[in-house]
Amino acid sequence: MRHRRHRTPPSPLPQRDGIDAVRVRMPPADRWETVRAHLVDRLAAPKGTVDAMIAEARIVGADGTPITPATPYRPGGHVWFHRDLEPEHPVPFAVEVVHRDAHILVADKPHFLATTPRGSHVTETVLARLRRLSGEPALSPAHRLDRLTAGLVLFVVRPEERGAYQTLFRDRQVTKEYEAVAPYDPAVPLPATVRSRIDKERGVLTAHEVPGGVPNALSTIRLQATRGALGLYHLTPHTGRTHQLRVHMNSLGLPILGDPLYPRIAEECRPDDFRRPLQLLARTLEFRDPVTGHEHRFVSERRLAAWESYESWAQ
């Protein structure tokens, strides 16, 4: 017999600073007598944290009622709460809105601002900022851009349409063009098509190419202009592996300026050090809208600082 999937109930807690409440689902196993016992076992929190949150009525069920220490465990049930967030260093650069309609919002994100909450970057993200500024609490990304990379990111306004836009990226129906500043080496033959296997292990900062591996990453690299020892490069990723363009540029012997990971991991910088941003920019997004049928082409107005004035960027 085929079992019908149960619909996840909506969160009874409103967003806080553009951040959704954490949802915890009770697994089918019923070895816990209370919700409290399950949360103590599951949550990686200091001793006493769950009890303090329950005492402060911060953990609620699907109807918004706070749980108590005696609330019985119910397999398949859900509870929600807002976690305590560590202070974050504000990223002192603005997010620009390039386009907004009833279906999508296209943002031009600055360097150093993460696309979505992850790890230590939660409130200082493009998603949290845009939810607060746009008044669209259901706003969600159709794809992601590295925190250190600047440029265009597509967000979806209506949750029921998110899948249609994500499918565009999954099926490679979006044309993405990037610009980068890197050393100029006349010995490197360009344009070049770089095809390799890129893997990234969980918990490891860098991705790496696997010699002889079945290719899963494809990029086209072109030289747009030169200025002394620097080159301005036009990059087209045909796949979407983590750090793909950074890895491929490095494999050509042309590491992108300001990259703290390639060719080698730099000494750790202070979290409030916003000097020398990675000179990589998601310049254009082009696609046919799966909902409206419109042909879209969006262009970032940002400039790569090292190309505009290398001396100022390098100081």
C-alpha positions, 0 to 999 in steps of 0.5 A: 500500500502506498502511504500518502505524505503528510503535509507539513503544517505552516509555522505558527511563529512569525519570522524574526528579522527575516529569519524563519523559526526552526522546525523540529519534526518528531521521528516515528520512533516513540522511545521518548515519553515527552517532547522535552526528552526528545529535544534534549537528546536531539538538539546540540545545545548546552545543558539546561538550554531546552528547559530554559526555553520551555520555561520561557514559552519559546517552544510551541506546537502547531497551534502556537501553544507553548509546550510544557515539560510534560507535553507527550511525545507524538510521532510525526508531530512538529514544534517550532522555536527561534534560536538565539543568534550570535552577534554578526558583524554588519556587512557595510554594503547595500543590496540593490534590487535590479528587478521586481514583479509579482513573481520574481525579485532579482538582487545585485548582491555585494561581496561578503554577504551570504545569499541565505542563512548558513553557519555563522551568517544568518541575519547578515544575508541577502535573503534576510535583508530582502525579506525585511526590506521588501515585506515579502516573508515568503521570498526564497532563492532560486539558486545561490551565489558564494558569499565572497562573489558579488552579482545577480541572484534570483529570488522567487516571491510565491512559494508555489512557483519556486520549483518552476524557477529552480528547474531552470537552473537544474536543467541549465536553461539559464545563461550566466556570465561572470567577470573576473580579474586575475593575472595576465599570462600570454602563455595561457591559450585563450579562449579555453574550455575547461572540463574536469571533475570537481569534488568538495567534501563536507567540512572542507573549505576547498573543492578539488579537481580529481585527475582522470575523474569523470568530468562534472564541471564545464567552463568557458574562459575568455580574455576580455582586456589586459591592463599591465599584468592584469587581465579582465576575464569573461567566464561562462559556467555551463555547470554549477559545481561549488567554487567551479570558476575559482577552481578552473581559473586556478587550474589555468594558473590564473587565480582570481585576485582576492581569493582566500582559498585558491591557490592556497588557503590564506591566513584567517581574516577577521570577520569584520575585514572587508578589504580586498574582495574576491574579484569575481562578479556574476554579471548577467542572468538571462532566461525565459520566465517559466511563469510569464513567458517573458524573456529576461536579461539582467545586468549587474551595475557593480564594478570590480575594484581591482580593475577600476583601480588596482592600487586602491584595491591592493592597499 
